[in-house]
């Protein structure tokens, strides 16, 4: 084998960088100015490039966050406005019909420590301790609706 018999390999011609200004790839050799990318030994991981650090970390442990129940809250003061209209039995349908809750609300909680003048019957998914005490002290009833399971059926428990 002699030099004049060598045939170029099929890889094509490599660009020779850093060979003077007039070569077109001199000075910074096409790497831009400063920073880790301009230095030798820098390599971007193809798997995690562009992914935030908190998504690269493994998920460990367990959290009940995904299984929380978020209630729409309504105060006793707003319920007492219905009593003024002559409504003494209050449930989800009554509140939606009177636009006291947003459409699409599934579960709600009664809160507050308002003093009620007339007894009312309230059916709700949850009550604060102060709201239940205020309703019962006025002679009314606070009925807790427990949804059981995924079929959406409900059982009633009286307080």
C-alpha positions in Angstrom: 0.0 0.0 0.0 1.4 3.4 -1.0 0.1 6.9 -0.4 -1.0 7.4 -4.0 -3.1 4.3 -3.9 -5.2 5.3 -0.8 -8.9 5.9 -1.5 -10.9 8.4 0.6 -13.3 6.7 3.0 -17.1 7.1 2.4 -17.6 9.4 5.5 -17.2 12.5 3.5 -14.9 15.4 4.4 -14.7 16.5 8.0 -14.7 20.2 8.8 -11.4 21.3 10.3 -12.2 23.9 12.9 -9.9 26.3 14.7 -7.6 26.7 11.7 -7.5 30.5 11.5 -9.9 33.4 10.8 -10.1 33.0 7.1 -11.1 29.4 7.2 -14.6 30.4 8.2 -14.5 28.4 11.4 -11.7 30.1 13.3 -11.5 31.9 16.6 -14.4 30.3 18.6 -14.7 27.4 16.0 -18.4 27.8 15.6 -19.2 27.3 19.2 -20.2 30.8 20.1 -18.9 32.8 23.0 -18.3 31.6 26.6 -20.3 29.2 28.6 -20.2 25.4 29.1 -21.2 24.7 25.5 -18.1 26.4 24.2 -15.7 24.3 26.3 -14.5 20.8 25.6 -16.0 17.9 27.5 -19.5 19.3 27.5 -22.3 17.0 26.4 -26.1 17.4 26.6 -27.9 14.2 27.7 -30.4 13.3 25.0 -32.8 11.9 27.5 -33.2 14.7 29.9 -32.3 17.8 27.9 -35.1 20.3 28.1 -36.9 18.6 31.0 -37.1 20.5 34.3 -35.2 19.1 37.2 -38.4 18.3 39.2 -39.6 16.0 36.4 -36.3 14.2 36.2 -36.5 13.1 39.8 -38.2 9.8 40.6 -41.6 9.8 42.3 -41.3 8.4 45.8 -43.9 7.8 48.5 -47.6 8.4 48.5 -49.8 11.4 48.7 -53.5 11.7 49.2 -53.5 15.0 47.2 -55.1 13.3 44.2 -57.9 11.9 46.3 -58.9 15.1 48.1 -62.5 16.3 48.2 -63.0 20.0 47.4 -66.3 21.4 48.7 -68.1 24.5 47.4 -68.6 26.5 50.6 -71.8 28.4 51.5 -72.4 30.5 54.6 -75.3 30.5 56.9 -75.9 34.1 56.1 -76.6 33.3 52.5 -78.9 30.4 53.6 -80.8 32.8 55.8 -81.6 34.8 52.6 -83.6 31.8 51.4 -85.5 31.6 54.7 -86.7 35.2 53.9 -88.1 33.9 50.6 -90.1 31.2 52.5 -87.8 28.2 51.8 -87.2 26.0 54.9 -85.8 22.9 53.3 -82.5 23.5 51.6 -80.4 21.1 49.5 -78.2 21.2 46.4 -81.0 21.6 43.9 -82.5 24.5 45.8 -79.1 26.3 46.0 -78.5 25.8 42.3 -82.0 27.0 41.4 -81.5 30.2 43.4 -78.0 30.7 41.9 -76.2 30.5 45.3 -73.9 27.9 43.9 -72.2 27.7 40.5 -73.7 25.3 37.9 -71.9 22.0 37.9 -71.3 22.0 41.7 -71.5 18.4 43.0 -70.7 18.7 46.7 -70.9 21.6 49.2 -70.2 22.5 52.8 -72.1 24.8 55.1 -69.9 27.1 57.1 -70.4 30.0 59.6 -71.7 30.8 63.0 -74.7 32.9 62.1 -77.6 33.0 64.5 -80.7 31.8 62.7 -84.2 33.1 63.6 -86.2 30.3 62.1 -85.6 26.5 62.0 -84.5 25.1 58.7 -83.6 21.7 57.3 -80.3 21.6 55.5 -79.1 18.6 53.5 -75.4 19.1 52.7 -72.3 17.0 52.2 -70.5 18.5 55.2 -71.0 21.1 57.9 -68.5 23.1 60.0 -69.0 22.5 63.7 -70.2 26.1 64.2 -72.7 25.8 61.4 -74.2 22.5 62.6 -74.5 23.9 66.1 -76.2 27.1 64.9 -78.7 25.2 62.8 -79.6 22.7 65.6 -79.8 25.5 68.2 -82.5 27.3 66.1 -84.5 24.1 66.1 -83.5 23.0 62.6 -81.8 19.9 61.3 -78.4 19.5 59.7 -78.5 16.3 57.5 -75.1 15.0 56.2 -75.2 13.3 52.9 -72.5 10.7 52.4 -71.8 9.7 48.9 -70.8 6.0 48.9 -68.7 4.7 46.1 -68.5 5.5 42.4 -72.1 4.8 41.5 -73.1 8.1 43.0 -75.7 6.7 45.4 -76.1 8.6 48.6 -77.2 7.6 52.1 -78.5 10.0 54.7 -77.2 10.4 58.2 -79.0 12.8 60.7 -77.0 14.9 63.1 
